[in-house]
Amino acid sequence: MLKIAHHTFQSKLLLGTGKFPSFEVQKQAVEVSGTEILTFAIRRMNIFEASQPNFLEQLDLTKYKLLPNTAGAKTAEEAVRIAKLAKASGLCDMIKVEVIGCDKSLLPDPVETLKASEMLLAEGFIVLPYTSDDVVLAKRLEQLGVHAIMPGASPIGSGKGLVNPLNLQFIIEQSSVPVIVDAGIGSPKDAAYAMELGADGVLLNTAVSGAKYPVKMALAMKLAIEAGHLGYEAGRITKKNYAEASSPTTGMVTS
Amino acid sequence: MKLIHLNGKPIELPGTISCVQDLLQLYELEKRIVVVEVNKEIIFKEQYREQTLSDRDTVEIVHFVGGG
């Protein structure tokens, strides 16, 4: 079970809604993924083509909680403005704080992320900041009172997987709020790895929407996250340098 | 006629459009999931009729789009 503020979820997979090849594929992917949390971005409507279909408007909103992001914001003030617009829809109380500080790597601006999180907490939002994998920044965010920490595994959309599992492990082990590994997941292996480290959830988008068969990948991610989490709970064996036979070493049938 | 800035574009509105509700109807958005901001102030649904539009107002109509 994943608990974020007063919300509880059975699924530990948070799914992004960007860049799917079609709404039909996207609907099926969302369905088989088992996700209960969908992320969205807030953008100006193209009012001259307002009749164009919108994915959100096709969803059964009783089945999903929305996690809008503040993507597009470069300052805390811009993030707060976007967050307030999202909340004014009356459809959500959670916000993914995303304040980008580097256009090439899309890594978050730690100072503005911290500031935005503080401002949004004061406004009564349920705050989930997307952060770099900085251990101390995660602590500072937690001290502010954020409701979950979402460190990136690697740059957004890169599919590089967990480039610094040690830092993620430090964050996970020391955090008393849920840690959701966000961004950079490329394959089911990456999602399982994050969960094996003890993450409370995984947020991914491109890994599914950009896959050759997004629906199949959505299922693969669901299973990987479940497997990784079970593996974490089961407690893996210690790594050793030399072999240790799994068959008895006595009673050998030898000449 | 009045000139407003709507989603970053200058738009001339006919005189019959006096409030946010009228504007949403003009673009057939009254049943869509949108959020409206006038001069950086959010206008909630219950204010759509009372919020009048004046010359040189800056209006943003935003919605939820796919994103990660």
HADDOCK unambig.tbl for C-alpha pairs under 7 A between the chains (distance, minus, plus):
assign (segid A and resid 16 and name CA) (segid B and resid 67 and name CA) 5.74 0.50 0.50
assign (segid A and resid 16 and name CA) (segid B and resid 68 and name CA) 4.03 0.50 0.50
assign (segid A and resid 17 and name CA) (segid B and resid 66 and name CA) 4.45 0.50 0.50
assign (segid A and resid 17 and name CA) (segid B and resid 67 and name CA) 5.03 0.50 0.50
assign (segid A and resid 17 and name CA) (segid B and resid 68 and name CA) 5.97 0.50 0.50
assign (segid A and resid 18 and name CA) (segid B and resid 66 and name CA) 4.07 0.50 0.50
assign (segid A and resid 18 and name CA) (segid B and resid 67 and name CA) 4.10 0.50 0.50
assign (segid A and resid 18 and name CA) (segid B and resid 68 and name CA) 5.88 0.50 0.50
assign (segid A and resid 39 and name CA) (segid B and resid 67 and name CA) 6.21 0.50 0.50
assign (segid A and resid 39 and name CA) (segid B and resid 68 and name CA) 5.54 0.50 0.50
assign (segid A and resid 40 and name CA) (segid B and resid 64 and name CA) 5.98 0.50 0.50
assign (segid A and resid 40 and name CA) (segid B and resid 65 and name CA) 5.74 0.50 0.50
assign (segid A and resid 40 and name CA) (segid B and resid 66 and name CA) 5.13 0.50 0.50
assign (segid A and resid 40 and name CA) (segid B and resid 67 and name CA) 4.55 0.50 0.50
assign (segid A and resid 40 and name CA) (segid B and resid 68 and name CA) 6.25 0.50 0.50
assign (segid A and resid 41 and name CA) (segid B and resid 64 and name CA) 5.68 0.50 0.50
assign (segid A and resid 41 and name CA) (segid B and resid 65 and name CA) 5.24 0.50 0.50
assign (segid A and resid 41 and name CA) (segid B and resid 66 and name CA) 5.95 0.50 0.50
assign (segid A and resid 41 and name CA) (segid B and resid 67 and name CA) 4.81 0.50 0.50
assign (segid A and resid 42 and name CA) (segid B and resid 62 and name CA) 6.51 0.50 0.50
assign (segid A and resid 42 and name CA) (segid B and resid 63 and name CA) 5.67 0.50 0.50
assign (segid A and resid 42 and name CA) (segid B and resid 64 and name CA) 4.85 0.50 0.50
assign (segid A and resid 42 and name CA) (segid B and resid 65 and name CA) 6.06 0.50 0.50
assign (segid A and resid 43 and name CA) (segid B and resid 62 and name CA) 5.32 0.50 0.50
assign (segid A and resid 43 and name CA) (segid B and resid 63 and name CA) 5.76 0.50 0.50
assign (segid A and resid 43 and name CA) (segid B and resid 64 and name CA) 6.53 0.50 0.50
assign (segid A and resid 43 and name CA) (segid B and resid 65 and name CA) 6.60 0.50 0.50
assign (segid A and resid 44 and name CA) (segid B and resid 7 and name CA) 6.21 0.50 0.50
assign (segid A and resid 44 and name CA) (segid B and resid 60 and name CA) 6.86 0.50 0.50
assign (segid A and resid 44 and name CA) (segid B and resid 61 and name CA) 5.87 0.50 0.50
assign (segid A and resid 44 and name CA) (segid B and resid 62 and name CA) 4.23 0.50 0.50
assign (segid A and resid 44 and name CA) (segid B and resid 63 and name CA) 6.39 0.50 0.50
assign (segid A and resid 45 and name CA) (segid B and resid 61 and name CA) 5.92 0.50 0.50
assign (segid A and resid 45 and name CA) (segid B and resid 62 and name CA) 4.99 0.50 0.50
assign (segid A and resid 45 and name CA) (segid B and resid 63 and name CA) 5.82 0.50 0.50
assign (segid A and resid 47 and name CA) (segid B and resid 27 and name CA) 6.59 0.50 0.50
assign (segid A and resid 56 and name CA) (segid B and resid 64 and name CA) 6.79 0.50 0.50
assign (segid A and resid 85 and name CA) (segid B and resid 35 and name CA) 6.30 0.50 0.50
assign (segid A and resid 85 and name CA) (segid B and resid 42 and name CA) 6.94 0.50 0.50
assign (segid A and resid 88 and name CA) (segid B and resid 35 and name CA) 6.58 0.50 0.50
assign (segid A and resid 88 and name CA) (segid B and resid 44 and name CA) 6.80 0.50 0.50
assign (segid A and resid 89 and name CA) (segid B and resid 34 and name CA) 6.82 0.50 0.50
assign (segid A and resid 89 and name CA) (segid B and resid 35 and name CA) 5.91 0.50 0.50
assign (segid A and resid 205 and name CA) (segid B and resid 68 and name CA) 5.63 0.50 0.50
